[in-house]
Amino acid sequence: MNTIPQTASPSELKEWIASGTDVVVLDVRSAAEFETLHIKGSYNIPLPLLAEHAEELAGKLDTQVVLVCQSGVRAAEARANLAAVGFGNAHVLAGGVPSYQQAGGEIVEGSKRWALERQVRMAAGSLVVAGLAGGKFLSPQLRTVAGVIGAGLTFSAATNTCAMGKALAMMPWNKTGNEPTRESVMAQLATKTS
């Protein structure tokens, strides 16, 4: 039975890093999100890449791991992926990168791209307004757009998933020239764990 706590607070992570505890911080957000803001010294391995190579990645990790994302949802999924292949020494950072920053943790700021969550709010809000305005001025059937978006947001909250976020993450403005690959991640971890 796994007795490792499933979460770590921002203050715990700060303490581990400051005390020199052997810990690897894996950021499972997209490369664009990582480029915008990340914890100093963390490694970027987007969740789809981690999920695809969880067993190989777990074999490279021989230390305590803290998984981070924007809010903790993707990090919890990454923890489940690693646990499924037998790696149980992973924690999810409570509150994600923003909480770590608010706690005074050392972060690296990059490009000023909007966070994916903010992009989702803008897209959903814009589609609702467009559907309502189109329904008033063009055709009442366009109000259906607002209903579909509302239903999608309700489903998203109920299932703790976000199809719109996944779609927006694939947009060109959310891509970077430094997309991690299996090879680049394994090479980075090899230098950390050796």
VENWOMO-V836711 format. One record per pair of residues at least 4 apart in sequence whose C-alpha atoms are under 8 Angstrom apart, sorted by sequence separation. I is the first residue (numbers start at 1). J is the second residue. D is the distance in Angstrom with one decimal. If there is no record, write none. Layout:
BEGIN
I|J|D  I|J|D
END
This chain:
BEGIN
8|12|6.1  9|13|6.4  10|14|6.2  11|15|6.1  12|16|6.2  13|17|6.2  14|18|6.0  15|19|6.0  16|20|6.2  17|21|6.0  29|33|6.1  30|34|6.2  31|35|6.0  32|36|6.3  33|37|6.6  34|38|5.4  38|42|7.1  45|49|6.3  46|50|6.3  47|51|5.9  48|52|6.2  49|53|6.2  50|54|5.3  53|57|6.0  54|58|5.9  55|59|6.3  56|60|6.7  57|61|6.5  58|62|8.0  61|65|7.9  68|72|6.5  69|73|7.4  70|74|8.0  72|76|6.0  73|77|6.5  74|78|6.2  75|79|6.2  76|80|6.3  77|81|6.3  78|82|6.3  79|83|6.0  80|84|6.0  81|85|6.9  82|86|6.5  83|87|4.8  93|97|7.9  95|99|5.0  96|100|6.6  97|101|6.2  98|102|6.1  99|103|6.1  100|104|6.6  101|105|5.1  114|118|6.3  115|119|6.4  116|120|6.2  117|121|6.4  118|122|6.2  119|123|6.1  120|124|6.0  121|125|5.9  122|126|5.9  123|127|6.1  124|128|6.2  125|129|6.2  126|130|6.0  127|131|6.0  128|132|6.2  129|133|6.0  130|134|5.8  131|135|5.9  132|136|6.3  133|137|6.1  134|138|5.0  135|139|4.8  136|140|6.2  138|142|7.7  142|146|7.9  143|147|6.8  144|148|6.1  145|149|6.2  146|150|6.1  147|151|6.1  148|152|6.0  149|153|6.1  150|154|6.2  151|155|6.1  152|156|6.0  153|157|6.2  154|158|6.2  155|159|6.0  156|160|5.5  157|161|7.0  162|166|6.4  163|167|6.2  164|168|6.0  165|169|6.0  166|170|6.8  167|171|7.1  170|174|6.5  171|175|6.9  175|179|7.5  180|184|6.1  181|185|6.1  182|186|6.1  183|187|6.1  184|188|6.2  185|189|6.2  186|190|6.0  187|191|6.5  188|192|6.5  189|193|6.0  190|194|5.9  8|13|6.6  16|21|5.0  17|22|8.0  29|34|6.3  45|50|6.1  69|74|6.1  82|87|5.2  83|88|5.2  94|99|7.4  95|100|7.5  100|105|5.3  101|106|6.9  114|119|6.4  133|138|7.9  134|139|6.3  135|140|4.0  156|161|5.0  169|174|5.6  170|175|7.1  180|185|6.4  16|22|7.8  17|23|7.3  68|74|7.9  69|75|5.6  82|88|7.1  101|107|6.5  134|140|7.4  135|141|6.1  156|162|5.3  168|174|7.4  169|175|7.6  16|23|7.3  27|34|7.3  50|57|7.4  68|75|5.3  135|142|4.6  156|163|7.5  67|75|5.2  82|90|7.9  134|142|5.6  135|143|4.8  67|76|7.7  134|143|7.0  34|44|6.7  132|142|7.0  133|143|8.0  27|38|7.7  67|78|7.3  79|90|6.2  131|142|5.2  132|143|5.1  67|79|7.2  79|91|7.2  131|143|4.8  31|44|6.8  79|92|7.1  131|144|6.9  132|145|7.8  30|44|7.8  31|45|7.9  131|145|5.0  132|146|6.5  27|42|6.4  29|44|7.2  30|45|7.8  31|46|6.9  131|146|5.3  25|41|7.3  26|42|5.7  27|43|5.8  28|44|6.1  29|45|7.3  30|46|5.1  76|92|6.0  130|146|8.0  25|42|4.7  26|43|4.9  27|44|4.8  28|45|5.1  29|46|5.0  30|47|7.7  75|92|5.7  128|145|6.5  129|146|7.4  24|42|7.0  25|43|6.2  26|44|5.9  27|45|6.0  28|46|4.2  29|47|6.5  75|93|7.6  127|145|6.9  128|146|4.3  24|43|7.9  26|45|6.5  27|46|7.0  28|47|4.8  127|146|6.7  128|147|7.9  72|92|6.5  72|93|6.5  128|149|6.7  28|50|7.6  72|94|6.2  127|149|7.3  128|150|8.0  67|90|6.9  71|94|7.5  72|95|5.9  58|82|6.5  65|89|6.2  66|90|5.6  67|91|6.0  68|92|6.2  69|93|7.9  71|95|5.0  72|96|5.3  64|89|5.4  65|90|4.6  66|91|4.7  67|92|4.9  68|93|5.4  70|95|7.3  71|96|4.6  124|149|6.5  63|89|7.3  64|90|6.1  65|91|6.2  66|92|5.7  67|93|6.1  70|96|4.8  71|97|7.4  47|74|6.8  51|78|6.8  54|81|6.3  55|82|7.2  58|85|7.4  64|91|8.0  66|93|6.3  69|96|5.1  70|97|5.6  71|98|7.8  47|75|7.9  50|78|6.9  54|82|5.7  58|86|7.8  68|96|5.4  69|97|6.2  70|98|6.7  58|87|5.9  68|97|6.5  47|77|8.0  51|81|6.0  55|85|5.5  47|78|6.3  50|81|7.9  54|85|6.9  24|63|7.1  26|65|7.1  28|67|6.9  29|68|7.7  23|63|6.1  24|64|6.4  25|65|5.8  26|66|6.2  27|67|5.9  28|68|6.1  29|69|5.3  22|63|6.3  23|64|4.9  24|65|4.8  25|66|4.8  26|67|4.9  27|68|4.7  28|69|5.6  29|70|7.2  22|64|6.6  23|65|5.6  24|66|6.2  25|67|6.0  26|68|6.2  27|69|5.7  23|66|7.1  25|68|7.2  120|164|6.4  29|74|7.5  120|165|5.9  28|74|6.8  119|165|7.9  28|75|6.3  27|75|7.8  117|165|7.1  120|168|7.5  116|165|6.5  119|168|7.6  28|78|7.4  116|168|7.4  13|66|7.9  116|169|7.0  8|66|7.6  39|97|6.8  38|97|6.6  37|97|7.9  39|100|7.8  39|105|7.6  40|106|5.8  39|106|6.2  40|107|4.9  39|107|4.3  40|108|5.6  38|107|5.5  39|108|6.1  37|107|6.9  38|108|5.4  37|108|5.6  38|109|6.8  37|109|4.5  36|109|5.8  37|110|5.9  35|109|7.5  36|110|4.5  37|111|7.9  35|110|5.5  36|111|4.8  35|111|6.5  36|112|6.1  36|113|6.2  13|93|7.8  33|113|7.9  32|113|8.0  33|115|6.5  8|91|5.8  10|93|6.6  33|116|7.4  4|88|7.0  6|90|7.1  7|91|4.8  8|92|5.9  9|93|5.9  10|94|6.8  4|89|6.2  6|91|4.9  7|92|4.5  8|93|5.0  9|94|5.3  10|95|7.9  2|88|6.3  4|90|7.5  5|91|6.6  6|92|6.1  7|93|5.7  8|94|5.9  9|95|8.0  4|91|7.7  7|94|6.0  73|160|7.6  10|99|6.5  11|100|7.6  10|100|4.8  14|105|6.1  11|103|6.7  10|103|6.3  10|105|7.5  60|186|7.7  61|189|7.7  53|182|7.5  57|186|7.3  60|189|7.0  60|190|7.1  63|193|8.0  62|193|7.2  49|181|7.5  61|193|7.1  49|182|7.0  60|193|7.5  46|180|7.5  45|180|6.4  44|180|7.0  30|169|7.3  45|185|6.7  33|174|7.7  44|185|7.6  32|174|5.4  43|185|7.7  32|175|5.5  31|175|6.9  32|176|5.6  31|176|6.4  43|188|7.8  31|178|6.9  31|179|5.5  31|180|7.0
END
